[in-house]
Amino acid sequence: MVKFKKSKPTEKELQALGVKKWPKWSSPPPPGFDWEYDGKEIFYVLEGEAEIDSEGDKISFGPGDLVTVLPETGKCHWTVKKQIKKHYNFE
């Protein structure tokens, strides 16, 4: 089952999504935190590095990555390597 998607969007793609109008969020500092998804989140990483682990399915991301986390992810753990700053949108 796919839980995550990641891409390196162009500026044109970011504009089409309206990413710069999305709210901003900063993660707690390392080492990380537990989280549970009950909906879809799309986020664009401005700064930092992290990894999400959901029952052994993992995705790592950093600046310039557009990440989609699907509701099937459920309970997970964020490992924060460098504090994350991102634009995000829940659907």
FILUMFI-927654 format. One record per residue: x, y, z of N, C-alpha, C, CB in turn. Coordinates in steps of 0.2 Angstrom, whole numbers, plus 2048, in hexadecimal, padded with zeros to 3 digits. Glycine has a CB too. Layout:
N
XYZXYZXYZXYZ...
REM end
This chain:
91
8047FA8008008008008048068007FB80080680380B7FC8078117FB8048168018068147F480981880580781D80A80A82480980A81B81180F82580581282B80381482C7FC81982B8078148327FA8178347F381B83A7F48118357EE82083A7F08258407F08278427E982B83E7F58288497E882A84B7E282E8527E382484C7DD8318547DE83585A7DE83185F7D983D8597DC82C8627DB8288667D682C86C7D48228687DA82986E7CE82C8757CB82887A7CE82B8757C382B8807CD8288867D08218877CD82C88D7CE8208857C68198867C38148817C781A8847BC81787B7C88128767CC8108787D381686F7CC81587B7D681487E7DD80E8847DC81A8817E080F8887D780A88D7D680388B7D580C8927D18038857D17FD8827CF7F987F7D57FE87D7CA7FD87D7DA7FA87A7E07F887F7E57FF8757E37FB8857E47FA88B7E97FE88A7F07F388B7EB8048867EF8088847F580988A7FA80E8817F380B8907F780D8967FB8088997FF81189B7F68028977FD7FC8998017FA8958077F689A7FC7FD88F8077FC88A80C7FF88C8127FE88380A7FC88A8187FF88C81F80688981F7FB88A82480A88C82481188A82581188782C81689082581688282C81687E83381E87D83481287883382087D83A82787B83C82687584182B88183F82A87083F82A86A84482E86C84A82E86484082C86784F83086885583886685382E86385B83D86885884386685684585F85684886A85B84A85C85484C85585484B85385C85385485284984D85D84A84785884484585584C84185C83E84785783884685383184585783884084F82C84385482684285882183D85582284985881C83B85881783685681183A85381583185B80E83784E80883B84A80483684880B8408457FD8388477F98338437F583783E7F48308487F58348387F18378327EA8348327F583682C7E58388317DF8358307DC8398297DA8378367E083C8267DF83F8207E584081B7DB8468217E48438167EA8448117ED84A8127E884380A7F484A8137F88518137FC85180E7FB85181A7FD85780B80285980680685E8097FF85B7FF80D85E80881186380B81786480781386281281A86A80781F86C80382586E80881E8727FE82A86B80883086C80D83487280B83486680E83487780F83887D80E83F87C81183588381184087981784687881B84687281F84887E81F84C86F82084C86A82484C86382184786A82984D85E82584D85782384985282885485482284584E82584284982A84084382683B84D82D83D83E82A83B83882783483682B84083282883083382782A83182A82A82982A82383482782882682F82881E82F82181C83282E81B83481E81882D81781582F81880E82E81281982B81880A83481980383481E80082F81280083282480382F82980182A8298048238297FA82982480882182480C81B82781281D81D80C81882C81481983081B81B83081F81583781981E83082681683282B81183683081482C82E80E83C83281184083781383F83D80F84883581384084381183F84980D84384F81083784B80D84485480C84785A80D84586080984F85980D84986580984786B80584586A7FE84C87080584086D7FB83E86C7F48398667F384486B7F08388627F883485C7F782D85D7F88368567FC82885B7F482185B7F581F8547F781D85E7EE81C8537FD81B84D80081384C80181E84C8068108477FF80984580080983F8058058437F980684080A80583B80F7FE83980F80783D8177FC83380D7F583080C7F282E8137F582A8087EC82E8147E882D81A7EA82681D7E182D8197EC8218187EE81A81A7F481A81E7EF8168147F881F81F7FE8208237FC81E82A8018268227F782182C7F58208337FA8228387F38198357FB81E83D80082084280781F83F80081B84980B82484181282583E81782884381282883781D82884182282C84582683084082782784982783784282B83B83F83283B84282884283E83783A83E83E83B84184084183E84283483F84184684284384D84084B84D84084085284484E84D83A85684E83A85885583B85884B83485585983785686183784E86483885A86483184D86883C84686B83D84386D83684687184283D86A83583986B82F83587282F83586582E83587582983187B82882D87982183588282882787982182387781B81D87B81B82287081C81A87B81481387D81380F87781381388180C8098778158058718167FE87281480686D81C7FB86C8127F486D8107F18668127F386E8097EC8668167E88608187E285F8137E685F81F7E08598117DA85980C7D685480F7DC856805
REM end
